[in-house]
Amino acid sequence: MGVAYDDVTDIAGLGRGCVEGGARGEDGVNYCQKMTPEEHQRLKAAADDLLVLTIRRPGEEAYKRFLRSARVYGYTVKVLGEEGEGVEKDVGGSRRLQLLRQEISNLKKEKEDKLVLYTESVDVVLAGGPLRLVEEVERDGEKEEVDVLLSGDGFCWPDKTQEAAYPEVKRGKKYLNSGVFLARVGTLHKLLEENAEKDDKEGKKEEKKEKKEKEEEEDKHLLQQLMTKVYLKEELRRKYKMKIDSLSKVFQNLNGATGDVEVRFLGREAYLHNTATSTVPVVVRGNGHSHLLLNTLGSYLAKAWNQEDGCRACWEDMIHLEEAEEWKAEEKKEGEEEEEKKREVRPIPTVTLGIFLERPTPFLTEFLERIQDFRYPKKKIDLYFHNEVEGQREEVEEWVKEHTDSYASVKYISPSDNMKEWHARDGLVEHCLEKDCGYMFVVDAEAQILNPYTLKLLIEQNRPVVAPMLLRPYKAWSNFWGAVTTDGFYARSVDYMEIVQGQRRGLWNVPYISECYLIEASVLRNPRTRPNYVRNLLDPDMALCENLREAGVFMHVNNRIEFGHLINNEEFNLARLNPELWEVEKNRWDWERRYLNPLYVDAVEPNSTVEMPCPDVYRFPVFTERFAKEMIRTFEDYGRWSDGGHEDWRLEGGYESVPTVDIHMRQMGMEAEWLEILRSYIQPMQLKVFQDYNNDVGPPRAIMNFMVRYKPDEQPFLRPHHDTSTYTINVALTRPGEDFEGGGCRFLRYNCSIVDSGVGWVLMHPGRLTHLHEGLPVTKGTRYIIVSFVDP
């Protein structure tokens, strides 16, 4: 017995209840209609005898998906035609009809009342068992006998002029679609043979060496034209007992009905629900332009994914790479070792790794470190590096030079080679083929791969094209699209947010991937599917995906585990020294890893103790030493220090009562970023230590944010003063005893001096009235601090 769905419930503990016309279990039992054991046995025998006839058409993965769905529900499938027919070149309409007629003639000799399901495999997923199909035919037969059940369509094709000839239906789709139908062999044989005259004439066109465009179009639709001709004649419709599944009880043609269907779940089963007709179709067909929606649905249907087990199809067809030194330390989750024993073990394949730096990108140092961190035998990797950014050329070329000997081979294309991105990416495909690669792995500089086993895991997933899911941290922006518009641009799929938020984990068939993906060499070697990054004036990634979609190549995105994230490189300004300092908002995650002191998180915890070296003066870690060094270098590179005098053009009124030698954040174009730092990292600590103070207007206000420089021969100290602030922060950027001698801060009222703050540590103290303080003299070296007067 299969599962029942969510409209089949237990009512008040009195047993099973139902909703008339609602969903049934995959076993086909209609819980709203009582069935005797004999009736159920008869239906089961008919279901066991049902045969699926299909035509092979180009689209290897779609074909495998169809066969998988048939296997899951126990269908018997027969593929018509010679071995290999339809794999690379489409089968013409005349040939399809010929194959169907021949097979039905053979089956008639065996059993005339046998049921056959005809469909074209690449655009179909079976979403329920054969018993469901048989029961629907039997159920309709109680009202009127049905021998040929055709799928319903919302469009009249290929001849729209025949619309008026179709009989009206009370509800649903009144036009037929011959792409999928259910029929009894004897009746179908008569229909095909007795109406073959016009078809034979059409079939002779196949023998002509050249066909006109109109004739070729007609040839595609021979079966549709035949079925339409018969159905529209009432006497023939009655003779062959033909009926259209207008309510989609059995067949769901998605073209024109994409808004009518949704995936629903019950227990370990996903099913397709037609909300317009309240039915649960068994045969789902992505006809016309709806094949991309079928790809989305196929990630769930046929027991591929459910809310309890997650992705069941993900484990299918996986392989296991033989052991290598690089992944001996790889940790296995519970149950994974047992799963690995079931997989095919393969030798470690060679990989052509293509790295693309096409525009200025922040945190390139970390990106390159993580590439080198890949846990994959480097001598199995041929490196291909295209760099289009002159401003980051030195860093890239130093990295390439340092690691060239690690790889099997290295091809580096520099900015001076003037190779455009489109051609560089197409060049990677050729390079991979020249190296006789097993896989092509593309990693753009925006992709920060944190999981060092990513390459190995993607290979073991064993899909022709697969990408690790990568997001911009804290955003919904990812390296895949869940859907596309009819003209190939971004559209959001119904499950996009659940996927990117990790509420649904699995392997998802999507229409667009970018930034990082793995392509199997078989896709490259086949001229029909070979990746091409040029298509009209599209960007390379859009061109690639549209070309792959057109070739019927599935693109999967994997979010089963965490792989890494994306960098936002929009408006990244290489004209600045240490430009990553400005990235606190756009790339917060990476900024924190580089510049936020690891001790900060513990320090800001509610129950942690904050150091108080003087009364109401708190000291805590915020920044790394790298932050301090880069800030000093960046400000010194700018170099426009004030002269330490009272006259100051930067201030309203032009006068500073307690002047220092300094540079304001506003001068550096860093004011907004510094205010964000105050909001994100300083205010949480202020709320912790000064618990009764909240400005009640949102983020901290600070119009005076500046770096101060103390030198013995310039300005060695600062006289006693109060700050024009509610509270002040003072960030130490240099180390006493190493970078300078002397210095520090003395609070006169408490006769308390602080002379030993660590680099990146912050002093926070009240500004007005209570905390008169002075800067102690620097006797040697240079002392740098950052000061902010908060809430003046």
CORCORGI-V273789 format. One line per field, one symbol per residue. psi: psi as a letter, one per 40 degrees, with the letter a starting at -180 (. if undefined). burial: # if it has 16 or more other C-alpha atoms within 10 Angstrom, else .. Layout:
psi=???
burial=???
This chain:
psi=iaiiaeehihhfeeahiihheaiiieeehheehihiddddddddddddehhhhihhihgdddddddddddddefihhhhiiiheheddhihiddddddddddddddddddhdehhihhihdefihheiidddddddddddeddhhhdhhiiiieihiehdeeddehiiidiaheiihedhihihdddddddddefeddddddddddeidiiiddddddddfddddddddddehddddddefiihgdefddhhhdhefdeeiihiihbfhiihhhddefigidhhhgibeedddddddeediffdiiedebhdedeheiihiiiiddfdehhhiheddddddeihhiihiihhhhhhgeihhifdddddddddehghhdeehhhhhhhehdeeddddddddddededidihhhhideefhiddddddddddddddefidihhhhieehhhdheeddddddddfidhhihhhihheiehafihdiiideeihihidedddddeedhhahhhiehiidhihhidddddhddehhhehhbfiidddddddddddefhhhihhfdihdaiiihehfhheeihfeddeedddgdddddddehhdeddddeideihhhgdihfhihihdiiddddddddddddddegiieeidhheeiheehhdgiihihidddefedddddddddddddddddddgdehheeebiihhehhihihhidechdihihiiigidiiihhheihieddiiaaahhhddefhihefhiheihhhiididdghiihihheiahhhihhhhhg.
burial=..####.#.........#...###########..........##.##..##############.######..#.###..##...##.#..###########.###.##...#.#########################......#############........#.....#####################...#..#..##..#...........###########.##.....#..################.....#...##..######..###########..##################..######..####.....................#....#.###############.###.##..#####.##########..##..#...#.....#.###.####...#.##.######.###...#####################################....#######...........#..##...##################.###..#######.....##########.##########..#######..###....######.######..####..#..##.....#...#..############.###.##.....##.#...#.......#..#######.....#.######..###.##.##..........#############..####.##.##############...########.....###.############..######################
